[in-house]
Amino acid sequence: MKTTGEEPPSGTPPNPRKRAIGRKLTVISRQLWQQFDQNVQGAGVSRAKWGLISAVARNPGTTQRSIAAMLEVTEVTAGRMIDRLCEDGLLERRENAQDRRGYCVFLTPASKPLLDRLGEAAARYEAEAFAGLSDEDLERLENLLDVVASNIAGPNQR
């Protein structure tokens, strides 16, 4: 988590502001997920389902391996989730022209109403969460969070 390229000297007390911001980011992240989950429960969708549906919506034709990486789950777990959503008629697997052993995953037309409800819930929730922030504030916040994300990313992700 270096920003200056220097390690703090051993035994140096932590910076209280940085510690407080780190805790705040952790709490905010958890609250964002929990409250969004509550907002979409009425649509009958679990976090796992809406996460998978959203991942496929952003990356139509993606592979099970890519979905697993996006959701930070094992390929077996992703496969089971995809199976369930295929059984529900929300996703479908199609042959992968690049790899005969694998399949590409797509949304079905039946997923559109659910995706629309998720989008509406997200828009309402974002309006609440970011109330009082101008476009300039949001841009600055995004840039600052990009720096933090870059600082904590592994060397292969930078």
C-alpha positions in Angstrom: 0.0 0.0 0.0 2.8 2.4 -0.7 2.2 5.7 -2.5 5.6 7.3 -2.0 7.7 4.3 -2.8 9.0 4.2 0.8 8.1 1.8 3.6 7.3 3.4 6.9 10.0 2.8 9.5 9.5 -0.3 11.6 7.6 0.6 14.8 6.1 3.7 13.4 2.5 4.2 14.6 -0.2 4.0 12.0 -1.6 7.2 10.6 -5.0 7.5 12.4 -6.6 9.2 9.4 -5.6 6.4 7.0 -6.7 3.8 9.5 -10.1 5.5 9.9 -10.5 5.9 6.1 -9.7 2.2 5.6 -12.3 1.2 8.2 -14.8 3.5 6.7 -14.3 2.1 3.2 -14.8 -1.4 4.6 -18.0 -0.5 6.4 -19.4 1.4 3.4 -18.7 -1.5 1.1 -20.5 -3.9 3.4 -23.4 -1.5 3.8 -23.7 -1.0 0.1 -24.0 -4.7 -0.6 -26.4 -5.3 2.3 -28.7 -2.5 1.5 -28.7 -3.3 -2.2 -29.5 -6.9 -1.4 -32.5 -5.7 0.7 -33.7 -3.5 -2.1 -33.7 -6.4 -4.7 -35.1 -9.1 -2.4 -38.6 -8.1 -3.6 -37.6 -9.2 -7.1 -36.8 -12.6 -5.6 -33.1 -12.5 -6.5 -30.2 -13.4 -4.3 -26.9 -11.7 -4.4 -25.4 -14.7 -6.2 -28.1 -14.6 -8.9 -28.0 -10.8 -9.5 -24.2 -10.8 -9.5 -24.1 -13.5 -12.1 -26.8 -12.0 -14.2 -25.1 -8.6 -14.1 -21.7 -10.1 -15.0 -23.2 -11.8 -18.1 -25.1 -8.6 -19.0 -21.8 -6.7 -18.9 -20.0 -9.4 -20.8 -22.4 -11.3 -23.1 -20.8 -14.6 -24.4 -18.3 -14.8 -21.6 -17.1 -18.2 -20.4 -17.7 -19.9 -17.1 -14.0 -19.5 -16.2 -14.3 -15.7 -16.7 -17.6 -15.5 -14.7 -15.9 -17.4 -11.9 -13.0 -14.9 -11.9 -15.4 -11.9 -12.0 -17.5 -13.3 -9.1 -14.4 -14.5 -7.2 -15.8 -18.0 -6.9 -14.5 -21.4 -8.1 -15.4 -22.6 -11.6 -17.4 -25.4 -10.0 -19.5 -22.9 -8.0 -20.0 -20.7 -11.1 -21.0 -23.7 -13.1 -23.7 -24.7 -10.5 -25.0 -21.1 -10.4 -25.1 -21.0 -14.2 -26.9 -24.4 -14.3 -29.6 -23.0 -11.9 -30.1 -19.9 -13.9 -30.3 -21.9 -17.1 -32.9 -24.1 -15.5 -34.8 -20.9 -14.5 -34.6 -19.8 -18.2 -32.6 -16.7 -17.5 -29.3 -17.9 -19.0 -28.2 -20.1 -21.8 -25.0 -21.8 -22.8 -23.9 -21.8 -26.4 -21.0 -23.5 -28.1 -17.7 -21.6 -28.0 -16.3 -21.2 -31.5 -12.9 -20.6 -30.0 -12.9 -23.6 -27.7 -14.9 -26.8 -28.5 -14.6 -27.9 -24.8 -16.1 -24.7 -23.4 -19.4 -22.8 -23.7 -20.3 -19.1 -23.8 -23.0 -17.8 -21.5 -25.7 -15.4 -22.6 -28.8 -13.9 -21.1 -32.1 -15.1 -22.5 -35.0 -12.8 -23.4 -36.7 -14.0 -20.1 -34.0 -12.2 -18.1 -34.8 -8.8 -19.5 -37.6 -7.9 -17.1 -35.5 -9.0 -14.1 -32.5 -7.1 -15.4 -34.7 -4.0 -15.8 -35.9 -4.3 -12.2 -32.4 -4.7 -11.0 -31.4 -1.6 -13.0 -34.2 0.4 -11.5 -33.3 -0.7 -8.0 -29.7 0.2 -8.6 -30.6 3.6 -9.9 -32.8 4.4 -6.9 -30.1 3.1 -4.5 -27.3 5.1 -6.2 -29.4 8.2 -6.0 -29.8 7.7 -2.2 -26.2 6.7 -1.7 -24.6 9.6 -3.6 -27.2 12.3 -2.7 -25.5 15.7 -2.2 -22.5 14.9 -4.3 -22.0 16.9 -7.5 -20.6 15.4 -10.8 -17.3 17.0 -9.9 -17.4 15.4 -6.4 -18.1 12.0 -8.0 -15.3 12.4 -10.5 -12.8 13.3 -7.8 -14.0 10.4 -5.6 -13.7 8.0 -8.4 -10.1 9.2 -9.2 -9.1 8.9 -5.6 -10.6 5.4 -5.3 -8.7 4.5 -8.5 -5.5 5.4 -6.8 -6.3 3.4 -3.7 -7.3 0.4 -5.8 -4.1 0.7 -7.8 -2.0 0.8 -4.6 -3.6 -2.4 -3.2 -3.8 -4.3 -6.5 -1.3 -7.1 -7.0 1.5 -6.5 -9.4 -0.3 -8.6 -12.1 -3.4 -6.3 -11.9 -1.6 -3.0 -12.2 
